[in-house]
Amino acid sequence: MDDDSNDDSFYVIVIVVLLAVVLFFMPVLMWMYMDIRQTEIKVNKLVKKLEEK
């Protein structure tokens, strides 16, 4: 009986840790994506300016 409850608590801990990691990294990944998008937009504007000349 004790082994089963220990196994269940282990899986619960693993799931909670995975959720915590996902919730921590999602904003980081979103911030990186937004930063890359802003850089891409700036580069596109610069390319258009250079093409006009």
Order of alpha helices (4+ residues) and beta strands (2+ residues): alpha
